[in-house]
Amino acid sequence: MTLLWCVTGASLLAALMALSLARRSAKRLEQISQMYWELKYQNGELRVRLDRLAGGTAAPQEPAPAADRPTLDGFVSLASIKR
């Protein structure tokens, strides 16, 4: 009977450790995903600025303040980013 309780306790401990690892991994994945979309957005902005400079048009405008930029809380379709 003692052996069964030891096995149960060990499996419970292993399950709690796996749950903790899964939560940390999910949180890290969310951070990496957000950084990816921020970089993709900034890359598009820089590409537009480079096209303007290479095309000889007027000097680029000042970047919008961070408060005016869209947040990356939800899903952003690729079609809306390409515009």
DOLUM-674362 format. One record per residue: residue in one letter; residue number from 1; x, y, z of N, C-alpha, C in turn. Coordinates in Angstrom, 1 decimal, always signed. Atoms other than C-alpha are relative to their C-alpha. Layout:
<sites>
<site resn="A" resi="NUM" n_u="X" n_v="Y" n_w="Z" ca_u="X" ca_v="Y" ca_w="Z" c_u="X" c_v="Y" c_w="Z"/>
...
</sites>
This chain:
<sites>
<site resn="M" resi="1" n_u="+0.8" n_v="-1.2" n_w="+0.0" ca_u="+0.0" ca_v="+0.0" ca_w="+0.0" c_u="+0.9" c_v="+1.3" c_w="+0.0"/>
<site resn="T" resi="2" n_u="-0.9" n_v="-1.1" n_w="-0.1" ca_u="+2.9" ca_v="+2.3" ca_w="+0.8" c_u="+0.6" c_v="+0.3" c_w="-1.4"/>
<site resn="L" resi="3" n_u="-0.5" n_v="-0.1" n_w="+1.3" ca_u="+4.3" ca_v="+1.7" ca_w="-2.6" c_u="-0.9" c_v="+0.7" c_w="-1.0"/>
<site resn="L" resi="4" n_u="+1.0" n_v="-0.7" n_w="+0.8" ca_u="+1.1" ca_v="+2.8" ca_w="-4.3" c_u="-0.1" c_v="+1.5" c_w="+0.3"/>
<site resn="W" resi="5" n_u="+0.0" n_v="-1.4" n_w="-0.4" ca_u="+1.1" ca_v="+6.1" ca_w="-2.3" c_u="+1.3" c_v="+0.7" c_w="-0.5"/>
<site resn="C" resi="6" n_u="-1.2" n_v="-0.6" n_w="+0.5" ca_u="+4.7" ca_v="+6.7" ca_w="-3.3" c_u="-0.1" c_v="+0.3" c_w="-1.5"/>
<site resn="V" resi="7" n_u="+0.2" n_v="-0.1" n_w="+1.5" ca_u="+3.9" ca_v="+6.1" ca_w="-7.0" c_u="-1.0" c_v="+1.1" c_w="-0.3"/>
<site resn="T" resi="8" n_u="+1.1" n_v="-1.1" n_w="+0.2" ca_u="+0.8" ca_v="+8.4" ca_w="-6.7" c_u="+0.6" c_v="+1.3" c_w="+0.2"/>
<site resn="G" resi="9" n_u="-0.6" n_v="-1.2" n_w="-0.3" ca_u="+2.8" ca_v="+11.1" ca_w="-5.1" c_u="+1.1" c_v="+0.4" c_w="-1.0"/>
<site resn="A" resi="10" n_u="-1.0" n_v="-0.3" n_w="+1.0" ca_u="+5.6" ca_v="+10.9" ca_w="-7.6" c_u="-0.6" c_v="+0.4" c_w="-1.3"/>
<site resn="S" resi="11" n_u="+0.7" n_v="-0.4" n_w="+1.2" ca_u="+3.2" ca_v="+11.0" ca_w="-10.5" c_u="-0.7" c_v="+1.4" c_w="+0.1"/>
<site resn="L" resi="12" n_u="+0.6" n_v="-1.3" n_w="-0.2" ca_u="+1.4" ca_v="+14.0" ca_w="-9.0" c_u="+1.1" c_v="+1.1" c_w="-0.1"/>
<site resn="L" resi="13" n_u="-1.2" n_v="-1.0" n_w="+0.1" ca_u="+4.8" ca_v="+15.8" ca_w="-8.6" c_u="+0.4" c_v="+0.2" c_w="-1.5"/>
<site resn="A" resi="14" n_u="-0.4" n_v="-0.1" n_w="+1.4" ca_u="+5.7" ca_v="+15.0" ca_w="-12.2" c_u="-1.1" c_v="+0.8" c_w="-0.8"/>
<site resn="A" resi="15" n_u="+1.1" n_v="-0.7" n_w="+0.7" ca_u="+2.3" ca_v="+16.3" ca_w="-13.4" c_u="+0.1" c_v="+1.5" c_w="+0.3"/>
<site resn="L" resi="16" n_u="-0.1" n_v="-1.4" n_w="-0.4" ca_u="+2.7" ca_v="+19.5" ca_w="-11.5" c_u="+1.2" c_v="+0.7" c_w="-0.7"/>
<site resn="M" resi="17" n_u="-1.2" n_v="-0.5" n_w="+0.7" ca_u="+6.2" ca_v="+20.0" ca_w="-12.9" c_u="-0.3" c_v="+0.2" c_w="-1.5"/>
<site resn="A" resi="18" n_u="+0.4" n_v="-0.1" n_w="+1.5" ca_u="+4.9" ca_v="+19.4" ca_w="-16.5" c_u="-0.9" c_v="+1.1" c_w="-0.2"/>
<site resn="L" resi="19" n_u="+0.9" n_v="-1.2" n_w="+0.1" ca_u="+2.1" ca_v="+21.9" ca_w="-15.9" c_u="+0.7" c_v="+1.3" c_w="+0.1"/>
<site resn="S" resi="20" n_u="-0.8" n_v="-1.2" n_w="-0.2" ca_u="+4.5" ca_v="+24.5" ca_w="-14.7" c_u="+0.9" c_v="+0.3" c_w="-1.3"/>
<site resn="L" resi="21" n_u="-0.8" n_v="-0.1" n_w="+1.2" ca_u="+6.8" ca_v="+23.9" ca_w="-17.7" c_u="-0.9" c_v="+0.4" c_w="-1.2"/>
<site resn="A" resi="22" n_u="+0.8" n_v="-0.3" n_w="+1.1" ca_u="+3.9" ca_v="+24.1" ca_w="-20.1" c_u="-0.5" c_v="+1.5" c_w="+0.1"/>
<site resn="R" resi="23" n_u="+0.4" n_v="-1.4" n_w="-0.1" ca_u="+2.7" ca_v="+27.4" ca_w="-18.7" c_u="+1.1" c_v="+1.0" c_w="-0.3"/>
<site resn="R" resi="24" n_u="-1.2" n_v="-0.8" n_w="+0.3" ca_u="+6.2" ca_v="+28.9" ca_w="-18.9" c_u="+0.2" c_v="+0.0" c_w="-1.5"/>
<site resn="S" resi="25" n_u="-0.2" n_v="+0.1" n_w="+1.4" ca_u="+6.5" ca_v="+27.7" ca_w="-22.5" c_u="-1.1" c_v="+0.8" c_w="-0.8"/>
<site resn="A" resi="26" n_u="+1.1" n_v="-0.8" n_w="+0.6" ca_u="+3.1" ca_v="+29.2" ca_w="-23.4" c_u="+0.2" c_v="+1.5" c_w="+0.1"/>
<site resn="K" resi="27" n_u="-0.2" n_v="-1.4" n_w="-0.2" ca_u="+4.0" ca_v="+32.5" ca_w="-21.9" c_u="+1.2" c_v="+0.5" c_w="-0.9"/>
<site resn="R" resi="28" n_u="-1.2" n_v="-0.4" n_w="+0.8" ca_u="+7.4" ca_v="+32.6" ca_w="-23.7" c_u="-0.4" c_v="+0.0" c_w="-1.5"/>
<site resn="L" resi="29" n_u="+0.5" n_v="+0.0" n_w="+1.4" ca_u="+5.7" ca_v="+31.6" ca_w="-27.0" c_u="-0.8" c_v="+1.3" c_w="-0.4"/>
<site resn="E" resi="30" n_u="+0.8" n_v="-1.2" n_w="+0.2" ca_u="+3.3" ca_v="+34.5" ca_w="-26.6" c_u="+0.9" c_v="+1.2" c_w="-0.2"/>
<site resn="Q" resi="31" n_u="-0.9" n_v="-1.1" n_w="+0.1" ca_u="+6.2" ca_v="+36.9" ca_w="-26.0" c_u="+0.8" c_v="+0.0" c_w="-1.4"/>
<site resn="I" resi="32" n_u="-0.7" n_v="+0.1" n_w="+1.2" ca_u="+8.1" ca_v="+35.6" ca_w="-29.0" c_u="-0.9" c_v="+0.4" c_w="-1.2"/>
<site resn="S" resi="33" n_u="+1.0" n_v="-0.4" n_w="+1.0" ca_u="+5.0" ca_v="+35.9" ca_w="-31.2" c_u="-0.2" c_v="+1.5" c_w="-0.1"/>
<site resn="Q" resi="34" n_u="+0.2" n_v="-1.5" n_w="+0.0" ca_u="+4.5" ca_v="+39.5" ca_w="-30.2" c_u="+1.2" c_v="+0.7" c_w="-0.5"/>
<site resn="M" resi="35" n_u="-1.2" n_v="-0.6" n_w="+0.6" ca_u="+8.1" ca_v="+40.3" ca_w="-30.9" c_u="+0.1" c_v="-0.2" c_w="-1.5"/>
<site resn="Y" resi="36" n_u="+0.0" n_v="+0.3" n_w="+1.4" ca_u="+7.8" ca_v="+38.7" ca_w="-34.3" c_u="-0.8" c_v="+1.0" c_w="-0.7"/>
<site resn="W" resi="37" n_u="+0.9" n_v="-0.9" n_w="+0.7" ca_u="+4.8" ca_v="+40.8" ca_w="-35.3" c_u="+0.5" c_v="+1.5" c_w="+0.1"/>
<site resn="E" resi="38" n_u="-0.5" n_v="-1.3" n_w="-0.1" ca_u="+6.4" ca_v="+44.0" ca_w="-33.9" c_u="+1.2" c_v="+0.2" c_w="-1.0"/>
<site resn="L" resi="39" n_u="-1.2" n_v="-0.1" n_w="+1.0" ca_u="+9.6" ca_v="+43.3" ca_w="-36.0" c_u="-0.6" c_v="+0.1" c_w="-1.4"/>
<site resn="K" resi="40" n_u="+0.5" n_v="+0.0" n_w="+1.4" ca_u="+7.5" ca_v="+42.6" ca_w="-39.1" c_u="-0.6" c_v="+1.3" c_w="-0.3"/>
<site resn="Y" resi="41" n_u="+0.6" n_v="-1.4" n_w="+0.2" ca_u="+5.6" ca_v="+45.9" ca_w="-38.6" c_u="+1.1" c_v="+1.0" c_w="-0.2"/>
<site resn="Q" resi="42" n_u="-1.1" n_v="-0.9" n_w="+0.1" ca_u="+8.8" ca_v="+47.8" ca_w="-38.1" c_u="+0.8" c_v="-0.2" c_w="-1.4"/>
<site resn="N" resi="43" n_u="-0.7" n_v="+0.3" n_w="+1.3" ca_u="+10.4" ca_v="+46.1" ca_w="-41.2" c_u="-0.8" c_v="+0.6" c_w="-1.1"/>
<site resn="G" resi="44" n_u="+0.9" n_v="-0.7" n_w="+1.0" ca_u="+7.4" ca_v="+47.3" ca_w="-43.3" c_u="+0.2" c_v="+1.5" c_w="+0.0"/>
<site resn="E" resi="45" n_u="-0.2" n_v="-1.4" n_w="-0.1" ca_u="+7.8" ca_v="+50.8" ca_w="-42.0" c_u="+1.3" c_v="+0.4" c_w="-0.6"/>
<site resn="L" resi="46" n_u="-1.3" n_v="-0.4" n_w="+0.5" ca_u="+11.5" ca_v="+50.9" ca_w="-42.7" c_u="+0.1" c_v="-0.2" c_w="-1.5"/>
<site resn="R" resi="47" n_u="+0.0" n_v="+0.3" n_w="+1.4" ca_u="+10.9" ca_v="+49.4" ca_w="-46.2" c_u="-0.6" c_v="+1.2" c_w="-0.7"/>
<site resn="V" resi="48" n_u="+0.7" n_v="-1.1" n_w="+0.6" ca_u="+8.5" ca_v="+52.2" ca_w="-47.0" c_u="+0.9" c_v="+1.3" c_w="+0.1"/>
<site resn="R" resi="49" n_u="-0.9" n_v="-1.1" n_w="-0.1" ca_u="+11.0" ca_v="+54.8" ca_w="-45.7" c_u="+1.1" c_v="-0.1" c_w="-1.0"/>
<site resn="L" resi="50" n_u="-1.1" n_v="+0.2" n_w="+0.9" ca_u="+13.7" ca_v="+53.3" ca_w="-47.8" c_u="-0.4" c_v="+0.3" c_w="-1.4"/>
<site resn="D" resi="51" n_u="+0.5" n_v="-0.3" n_w="+1.3" ca_u="+11.5" ca_v="+53.4" ca_w="-50.9" c_u="-0.2" c_v="+1.5" c_w="-0.2"/>
<site resn="R" resi="52" n_u="+0.2" n_v="-1.4" n_w="+0.2" ca_u="+10.7" ca_v="+57.0" ca_w="-50.3" c_u="+1.4" c_v="+0.7" c_w="-0.2"/>
<site resn="L" resi="53" n_u="-1.3" n_v="-0.6" n_w="+0.2" ca_u="+14.4" ca_v="+57.9" ca_w="-49.9" c_u="+0.6" c_v="-0.4" c_w="-1.3"/>
<site resn="A" resi="54" n_u="-0.5" n_v="+0.4" n_w="+1.3" ca_u="+15.4" ca_v="+55.9" ca_w="-52.9" c_u="-0.7" c_v="+0.6" c_w="-1.2"/>
<site resn="G" resi="55" n_u="+0.7" n_v="-0.6" n_w="+1.1" ca_u="+12.7" ca_v="+57.4" ca_w="-55.0" c_u="+0.2" c_v="+1.5" c_w="-0.1"/>
<site resn="G" resi="56" n_u="-0.2" n_v="-1.4" n_w="+0.1" ca_u="+13.8" ca_v="+60.9" ca_w="-54.3" c_u="-1.1" c_v="+0.9" c_w="+0.4"/>
<site resn="T" resi="57" n_u="+1.1" n_v="-0.8" n_w="-0.4" ca_u="+10.6" ca_v="+62.1" ca_w="-52.8" c_u="+0.3" c_v="+0.8" c_w="+1.3"/>
<site resn="A" resi="58" n_u="-0.2" n_v="-0.8" n_w="-1.2" ca_u="+10.2" ca_v="+64.4" ca_w="-49.8" c_u="+0.5" c_v="-0.8" c_w="+1.1"/>
<site resn="A" resi="59" n_u="-0.6" n_v="+0.7" n_w="-1.2" ca_u="+11.9" ca_v="+63.6" ca_w="-46.5" c_u="-1.1" c_v="-0.7" c_w="+0.7"/>
<site resn="P" resi="60" n_u="+1.0" n_v="+0.8" n_w="-0.8" ca_u="+10.1" ca_v="+61.0" ca_w="-44.4" c_u="-0.5" c_v="+0.8" c_w="+1.2"/>
<site resn="Q" resi="61" n_u="+0.6" n_v="-0.6" n_w="-1.1" ca_u="+7.7" ca_v="+62.2" ca_w="-41.8" c_u="+0.5" c_v="-0.6" c_w="+1.3"/>
<site resn="E" resi="62" n_u="-0.4" n_v="+0.6" n_w="-1.3" ca_u="+8.4" ca_v="+61.8" ca_w="-38.1" c_u="-0.9" c_v="-1.2" c_w="+0.3"/>
<site resn="P" resi="63" n_u="+0.8" n_v="+1.2" n_w="-0.3" ca_u="+7.3" ca_v="+58.4" ca_w="-36.8" c_u="-1.1" c_v="+0.4" c_w="+1.0"/>
<site resn="A" resi="64" n_u="+1.2" n_v="-0.3" n_w="-0.9" ca_u="+3.9" ca_v="+58.4" ca_w="-35.0" c_u="+0.4" c_v="-0.4" c_w="+1.4"/>
<site resn="P" resi="65" n_u="-0.2" n_v="+0.4" n_w="-1.4" ca_u="+4.0" ca_v="+58.3" ca_w="-31.2" c_u="-0.4" c_v="-1.5" c_w="+0.2"/>
<site resn="A" resi="66" n_u="+0.4" n_v="+1.4" n_w="-0.3" ca_u="+3.8" ca_v="+54.8" ca_w="-29.7" c_u="-1.4" c_v="-0.2" c_w="+0.4"/>
<site resn="A" resi="67" n_u="+1.3" n_v="+0.2" n_w="-0.4" ca_u="+0.4" ca_v="+55.5" ca_w="-28.3" c_u="-1.0" c_v="-0.1" c_w="-1.2"/>
<site resn="D" resi="68" n_u="+0.8" n_v="+0.1" n_w="+1.2" ca_u="-1.0" ca_v="+55.9" ca_w="-31.9" c_u="+0.1" c_v="-1.3" c_w="-0.7"/>
<site resn="R" resi="69" n_u="-0.2" n_v="+1.3" n_w="+0.7" ca_u="+0.4" ca_v="+52.6" ca_w="-33.1" c_u="-1.0" c_v="-1.0" c_w="+0.5"/>
<site resn="P" resi="70" n_u="+0.9" n_v="+1.1" n_w="-0.4" ca_u="-1.9" ca_v="+49.6" ca_w="-33.1" c_u="+0.6" c_v="-1.0" c_w="+0.9"/>
<site resn="T" resi="71" n_u="-0.5" n_v="+1.0" n_w="-1.0" ca_u="-1.6" ca_v="+47.1" ca_w="-30.3" c_u="+0.0" c_v="-1.3" c_w="-0.7"/>
<site resn="L" resi="72" n_u="-0.1" n_v="+1.4" n_w="+0.6" ca_u="-0.7" ca_v="+43.5" ca_w="-31.1" c_u="-0.6" c_v="-1.0" c_w="+1.0"/>
<site resn="D" resi="73" n_u="+0.7" n_v="+0.9" n_w="-1.0" ca_u="-3.1" ca_v="+42.0" ca_w="-28.6" c_u="-0.7" c_v="-1.2" c_w="-0.7"/>
<site resn="G" resi="74" n_u="+0.8" n_v="+1.0" n_w="+0.7" ca_u="-5.2" ca_v="+40.1" ca_w="-31.1" c_u="+0.7" c_v="-0.5" c_w="-1.3"/>
<site resn="F" resi="75" n_u="-0.5" n_v="+0.5" n_w="+1.3" ca_u="-4.8" ca_v="+38.4" ca_w="-34.5" c_u="+0.1" c_v="+1.1" c_w="-1.0"/>
<site resn="V" resi="76" n_u="-0.1" n_v="-0.9" n_w="+1.1" ca_u="-3.5" ca_v="+40.5" ca_w="-37.3" c_u="+0.2" c_v="-0.7" c_w="-1.3"/>
<site resn="S" resi="77" n_u="-0.1" n_v="+0.7" n_w="+1.2" ca_u="-4.0" ca_v="+39.3" ca_w="-40.8" c_u="+1.1" c_v="+0.5" c_w="-0.8"/>
<site resn="L" resi="78" n_u="-1.2" n_v="-0.4" n_w="+0.8" ca_u="-1.1" ca_v="+39.4" ca_w="-43.3" c_u="-0.5" c_v="+1.0" c_w="-1.0"/>
<site resn="A" resi="79" n_u="+0.5" n_v="-0.9" n_w="+1.0" ca_u="-3.3" ca_v="+41.2" ca_w="-45.8" c_u="+0.0" c_v="+1.5" c_w="+0.5"/>
<site resn="S" resi="80" n_u="+0.1" n_v="-1.4" n_w="-0.5" ca_u="-3.8" ca_v="+44.2" ca_w="-43.5" c_u="+1.4" c_v="+0.6" c_w="+0.3"/>
<site resn="I" resi="81" n_u="-1.4" n_v="-0.5" n_w="-0.2" ca_u="+0.0" ca_v="+44.4" ca_w="-42.8" c_u="+0.6" c_v="+0.4" c_w="-1.3"/>
<site resn="K" resi="82" n_u="-0.6" n_v="-0.3" n_w="+1.3" ca_u="+0.8" ca_v="+44.5" ca_w="-46.5" c_u="-0.4" c_v="+1.3" c_w="-0.6"/>
<site resn="R" resi="83" n_u="+0.5" n_v="-1.2" n_w="+0.5" ca_u="-1.2" ca_v="+47.6" ca_w="-47.1" c_u="+0.8" c_v="+1.2" c_w="+0.3"/>
</sites>
